[in-house]
């Protein structure tokens, strides 16, 4: 089982966790908070870890910092509307969820994996990481 990503919240998403059949809506997904993960990390070609995600988003879907709204809007729509989230469990900081959804652009369609955390004492999901499967 390989690591799929680490976050500032101490979350390590492992590949076996997002392969469950217990799908649900992301709790309070309509209030999902992306923070600055998209521009500072996922699509940032200068971030020491995120640059690899940025390269894949650009080559696969044509998404860059210049048109990041495409990705932001798709993630927020999936968080609010999808019933394909999987609860992973409490990592000590809060409850962790994984949500996969397809994203189609002019270039092609790809499956996006997003990881979320609802921190202890909060009631809305925060984006932890996002990448193309």
C-alpha positions as CSV (number, residue, x, y, z in Angstrom):
1,X,0.0,0.0,0.0
2,X,1.7,3.2,-1.2
3,X,1.4,6.8,0.1
4,X,-0.8,9.0,-2.0
5,X,0.0,12.3,-0.4
6,X,0.8,14.1,2.9
7,X,-0.6,17.3,4.2
8,X,0.1,20.0,6.7
9,X,-2.6,18.3,8.9
10,X,-0.5,15.2,9.2
11,X,-2.7,13.2,6.8
12,X,-1.3,10.5,4.7
13,X,-3.7,9.1,2.2
14,X,-3.0,5.5,1.3
15,X,-4.2,3.9,-1.8
16,X,-6.3,1.1,-0.3
17,X,-8.4,3.7,1.7
18,X,-10.2,5.2,-1.2
19,X,-11.2,1.9,-2.7
20,X,-14.3,1.3,-0.6
21,X,-18.0,0.9,-1.5
22,X,-19.3,3.0,1.5
23,X,-20.0,6.1,-0.5
24,X,-21.7,9.1,1.0
25,X,-22.0,12.9,0.7
26,X,-19.1,14.9,2.0
27,X,-20.5,16.4,5.3
28,X,-21.3,20.1,4.8
29,X,-19.7,19.9,1.4
30,X,-21.5,23.0,0.3
31,X,-19.3,24.9,2.8
32,X,-16.0,23.3,1.6
33,X,-12.9,25.4,2.1
34,X,-10.2,25.2,-0.6
35,X,-7.9,27.7,1.2
36,X,-5.0,28.4,-1.1
37,X,-4.1,24.7,-1.8
38,X,-4.9,25.1,-5.5
39,X,-2.7,28.1,-6.3
40,X,0.0,27.6,-3.7
41,X,0.5,23.9,-4.1
42,X,-1.5,21.8,-6.6
43,X,-1.0,24.1,-9.7
44,X,2.2,25.8,-8.5
45,X,5.0,24.8,-11.0
46,X,7.5,26.2,-8.5
47,X,6.4,24.3,-5.4
48,X,8.9,21.6,-4.6
49,X,6.2,18.9,-4.2
50,X,3.3,20.5,-6.0
51,X,5.2,21.1,-9.2
52,X,4.7,17.4,-10.2
53,X,0.9,17.8,-9.8
54,X,1.0,21.0,-11.7
55,X,2.8,19.4,-14.6
56,X,0.2,16.5,-14.7
57,X,-2.8,18.9,-14.5
58,X,-1.4,20.9,-17.4
59,X,-0.4,18.0,-19.7
60,X,-3.6,16.0,-19.0
61,X,-6.4,18.6,-18.7
62,X,-4.7,21.9,-19.8
63,X,-5.3,23.4,-16.3
64,X,-2.7,25.9,-15.0
65,X,-2.6,28.8,-12.6
66,X,-4.0,30.9,-15.4
67,X,-7.2,29.0,-15.6
68,X,-7.4,27.5,-12.1
69,X,-11.0,28.5,-11.7
70,X,-11.9,25.4,-13.9
71,X,-10.4,23.2,-11.2
72,X,-11.7,25.2,-8.2
73,X,-15.2,25.2,-9.5
74,X,-15.2,21.5,-10.3
75,X,-13.8,20.6,-6.8
76,X,-16.4,22.8,-5.1
77,X,-19.2,21.4,-7.2
78,X,-18.1,17.8,-6.4
79,X,-17.8,18.6,-2.7
80,X,-21.3,20.1,-2.6
81,X,-23.1,17.6,-4.8
82,X,-21.4,14.3,-5.1
83,X,-22.4,11.3,-3.1
84,X,-19.2,9.4,-3.8
85,X,-17.2,10.5,-0.7
86,X,-15.6,7.9,1.5
87,X,-14.9,8.4,5.2
88,X,-11.4,7.2,6.0
89,X,-11.4,7.8,9.8
90,X,-10.1,10.1,12.4
91,X,-6.3,10.9,12.0
92,X,-6.0,12.6,15.4
93,X,-6.6,16.0,13.9
94,X,-10.1,15.4,12.5
95,X,-12.2,13.2,10.3
96,X,-10.7,12.4,6.9
97,X,-12.6,11.9,3.7
98,X,-11.7,11.1,0.1
99,X,-13.8,12.1,-2.9
100,X,-13.1,11.1,-6.5
101,X,-14.8,12.7,-9.5
102,X,-14.3,12.9,-13.2
103,X,-13.3,16.3,-14.7
104,X,-13.7,17.0,-18.4
105,X,-11.9,19.8,-20.2
106,X,-11.4,20.5,-23.9
107,X,-8.3,18.3,-23.8
108,X,-9.8,15.1,-22.2
109,X,-11.4,13.6,-19.1
110,X,-9.5,12.5,-16.0
111,X,-10.4,11.2,-12.6
112,X,-9.6,13.7,-9.8
113,X,-8.9,12.5,-6.2
114,X,-9.5,15.0,-3.5
115,X,-8.8,14.5,0.2
116,X,-10.6,16.5,2.9
117,X,-10.4,16.9,6.7
118,X,-13.0,18.2,9.1
119,X,-10.9,19.3,12.0
120,X,-11.9,18.6,15.5
121,X,-14.1,21.6,16.6
122,X,-15.1,22.5,13.1
123,X,-18.0,21.4,11.0
124,X,-16.8,22.0,7.4
125,X,-14.4,20.2,5.1
126,X,-11.0,21.6,4.3
127,X,-9.1,20.5,1.1
128,X,-6.0,18.6,2.1
129,X,-4.7,17.5,-1.4
130,X,-5.9,17.0,-4.9
131,X,-4.4,15.2,-7.9
132,X,-5.2,13.2,-11.0
133,X,-5.4,9.5,-10.7
